Amino acid sequence: MEVTLLEATSDPEELVCKAARNDYSGEFVGGQPFDATMETVEGADMEEKKETLIGHLLEHGHFGPFEHPQITFAVKGVSRSCMAQITRHRHVSFDVQSMRYVAFDDIDPAKVREGELVVTPPSATDPDWVGRNQKTGDIDEETVERRTEVFNDTIEHAVESYQELLDLGMPPEDARFVLPIGTKVNIVMSMNARMLMHVADMRAAADAQWEIRNLTEDLLDIAADWCPITFAHYEEHMKNRKNRLAP
Ligand SMILES: Cc1cc2nc3c(=O)[nH]c(=O)nc-3n(C[C@H](O)[C@H](O)[C@H](O)COP(=O)(O)OP(=O)(O)OC[C@H]3O[C@@H](n4cnc5c(N)ncnc54)[C@H](O)[C@@H]3O)c2cc1C
């Protein structure tokens, strides 16, 4: 998978602070310079003032101001299974690569075994991988070799069948019914900073599946550059306190 930043609100934390100060100020935040808006907030300089205010908001559950900054990510090559999970979040906006208008007719089915078009879960190849809902304990090399063989044979055959159905004139939106749920998809998704923390609450947690956890950790890495004070605070004080942002 690959996750990149497409667009984001510039000065997101200044925006959070302006929105929050609006709530407690007699002055109009739209009509004054930012340093006047922040004048009574504790801190030796503007960076410290922002830290004080943002930390206070997050600690006291005053999450509304974090709904103003928006960020848009482009995500490449997650499974349709992962897509089904992330698209459950109703305050995130999505664009999903179509299987009606994009046909995978030029993929070499043999390359599917090597990771093209279909995501390979670690449990298909890694004997040491322990999945949360795994029914058996340790597995031997022979078992994992058989897993790899069954997995690869199945996805290769599925892609061959899909391409044969396309050759037989079936429309891509119907031929896709034979493709595996691990088929890769590209997604563009937008959300606000509060929602990103909520997604992380749910999807960076230990009980989430490895793929959406990896995706969420990549989102958080980008967010740490975008809103450094907010996501440093989130990482240090709030992460793994599940469902805190939308109780
Ligand atoms: C580990 C894990 C396992 C899961 N397993 C399953 C499963 O087996 N089957 C399944 O169907 N789903 C499953 N889910 C999905 C889960 O039930 C939620 O649908 C998903 O995580 C979206 O999160 P959310 O409910 O917080 O809603 P979001 O859409 O992210 O909304 C954010 C918040 O807004 C509020 N909200 C939004 N819409 C409403 C509404 N209509 N009414 C009231 N409040 C609302 C809630 O406070 C909500 O928390 C799983 C999720 C996780 C993390």
The ligand as an SDF file (V2000), in Angstrom:
LIG
                    3D

 53 58  0  0  0  0  0  0  0  0999 V2000
  -12.3870   -4.0790   15.4320 C   0  0  0  0  0  0  0  0  0  0  0  0
  -13.6350   -3.7650   14.6610 C   0  0  0  0  0  0  0  0  0  0  0  0
  -14.4570   -4.7850   14.2550 C   0  0  0  0  0  0  0  0  0  0  0  0
  -15.6320   -4.4940   13.5520 C   0  0  0  0  0  0  0  0  0  0  0  0
  -16.4300   -5.5210   13.1440 N   0  0  0  0  0  0  0  0  0  0  0  0
  -17.5690   -5.2570   12.4660 C   0  0  0  0  0  0  0  0  0  0  0  0
  -18.4360   -6.3150   12.0210 C   0  0  0  0  0  0  0  0  0  0  0  0
  -18.1690   -7.4780   12.2380 O   0  0  0  0  0  0  0  0  0  0  0  0
  -19.5460   -5.9850   11.3260 N   0  0  0  0  0  0  0  0  0  0  0  0
  -19.8960   -4.6790   11.0710 C   0  0  0  0  0  0  0  0  0  0  0  0
  -20.9210   -4.4340   10.4570 O   0  0  0  0  0  0  0  0  0  0  0  0
  -19.0860   -3.6680   11.4660 N   0  0  0  0  0  0  0  0  0  0  0  0
  -17.9510   -3.9180   12.1480 C   0  0  0  0  0  0  0  0  0  0  0  0
  -17.1480   -2.8760   12.5290 N   0  0  0  0  0  0  0  0  0  0  0  0
  -17.5130   -1.5230   12.1410 C   0  0  0  0  0  0  0  0  0  0  0  0
  -18.0820   -0.7120   13.3100 C   0  0  0  0  0  0  0  0  0  0  0  0
  -19.2440   -1.3210   13.8290 O   0  0  0  0  0  0  0  0  0  0  0  0
  -18.4220    0.7170   12.8270 C   0  0  0  0  0  0  0  0  0  0  0  0
  -19.4390    0.6550   11.8590 O   0  0  0  0  0  0  0  0  0  0  0  0
  -17.2470    1.4130   12.2100 C   0  0  0  0  0  0  0  0  0  0  0  0
  -16.0960    1.2550   12.9990 O   0  0  0  0  0  0  0  0  0  0  0  0
  -17.5790    2.9030   12.0340 C   0  0  0  0  0  0  0  0  0  0  0  0
  -17.3140    3.5850   13.2430 O   0  0  0  0  0  0  0  0  0  0  0  0
  -18.3940    4.3950   14.0690 P   0  0  0  0  0  0  0  0  0  0  0  0
  -19.5370    3.5280   14.4550 O   0  0  0  0  0  0  0  0  0  0  0  0
  -17.6810    5.0650   15.1920 O   0  0  0  0  0  0  0  0  0  0  0  0
  -19.0400    5.4180   13.0690 O   0  0  0  0  0  0  0  0  0  0  0  0
  -18.4860    6.6360   12.1920 P   0  0  0  0  0  0  0  0  0  0  0  0
  -19.2410    6.5460   10.9210 O   0  0  0  0  0  0  0  0  0  0  0  0
  -17.0160    6.6760   12.1470 O   0  0  0  0  0  0  0  0  0  0  0  0
  -19.0780    7.8950   12.9460 O   0  0  0  0  0  0  0  0  0  0  0  0
  -18.3600    8.5570   13.9980 C   0  0  0  0  0  0  0  0  0  0  0  0
  -19.2710    8.7200   15.1860 C   0  0  0  0  0  0  0  0  0  0  0  0
  -20.3960    9.5010   14.8180 O   0  0  0  0  0  0  0  0  0  0  0  0
  -21.5330    9.0440   15.5560 C   0  0  0  0  0  0  0  0  0  0  0  0
  -22.5400    8.5620   14.5890 N   0  0  0  0  0  0  0  0  0  0  0  0
  -22.3920    8.4980   13.2330 C   0  0  0  0  0  0  0  0  0  0  0  0
  -23.5310    8.0590   12.6750 N   0  0  0  0  0  0  0  0  0  0  0  0
  -24.3880    7.8210   13.6770 C   0  0  0  0  0  0  0  0  0  0  0  0
  -25.7240    7.3470   13.7300 C   0  0  0  0  0  0  0  0  0  0  0  0
  -26.4140    7.0270   12.6530 N   0  0  0  0  0  0  0  0  0  0  0  0
  -26.3110    7.2430   14.9340 N   0  0  0  0  0  0  0  0  0  0  0  0
  -25.6580    7.5710   16.0700 C   0  0  0  0  0  0  0  0  0  0  0  0
  -24.3790    8.0170   16.1020 N   0  0  0  0  0  0  0  0  0  0  0  0
  -23.7590    8.1500   14.9040 C   0  0  0  0  0  0  0  0  0  0  0  0
  -21.0550    7.9370   16.4830 C   0  0  0  0  0  0  0  0  0  0  0  0
  -20.7190    8.5080   17.7300 O   0  0  0  0  0  0  0  0  0  0  0  0
  -19.8140    7.4310   15.7800 C   0  0  0  0  0  0  0  0  0  0  0  0
  -18.8910    6.8080   16.6550 O   0  0  0  0  0  0  0  0  0  0  0  0
  -15.9740   -3.1370   13.2390 C   0  0  0  0  0  0  0  0  0  0  0  0
  -15.1150   -2.1120   13.6560 C   0  0  0  0  0  0  0  0  0  0  0  0
  -13.9580   -2.4050   14.3550 C   0  0  0  0  0  0  0  0  0  0  0  0
  -13.0590   -1.2650   14.7630 C   0  0  0  0  0  0  0  0  0  0  0  0
  1  2  1  0
  2  3  1  0
  2 52  2  0
  3  4  2  0
  4  5  1  0
  4 50  1  0
  5  6  2  0
  6  7  1  0
  6 13  1  0
  7  8  2  0
  7  9  1  0
  9 10  1  0
 10 11  2  0
 10 12  1  0
 12 13  2  0
 13 14  1  0
 14 15  1  0
 14 50  1  0
 15 16  1  0
 16 17  1  0
 16 18  1  0
 18 19  1  0
 18 20  1  0
 20 21  1  0
 20 22  1  0
 22 23  1  0
 23 24  1  0
 24 25  2  0
 24 26  1  0
 24 27  1  0
 27 28  1  0
 28 29  2  0
 28 30  1  0
 28 31  1  0
 31 32  1  0
 32 33  1  0
 33 34  1  0
 33 48  1  0
 34 35  1  0
 35 36  1  0
 35 46  1  0
 36 37  1  0
 36 45  1  0
 37 38  2  0
 38 39  1  0
 39 40  1  0
 39 45  2  0
 40 41  1  0
 40 42  2  0
 42 43  1  0
 43 44  2  0
 44 45  1  0
 46 47  1  0
 46 48  1  0
 48 49  1  0
 50 51  2  0
 51 52  1  0
 52 53  1  0
M  END
$$$$
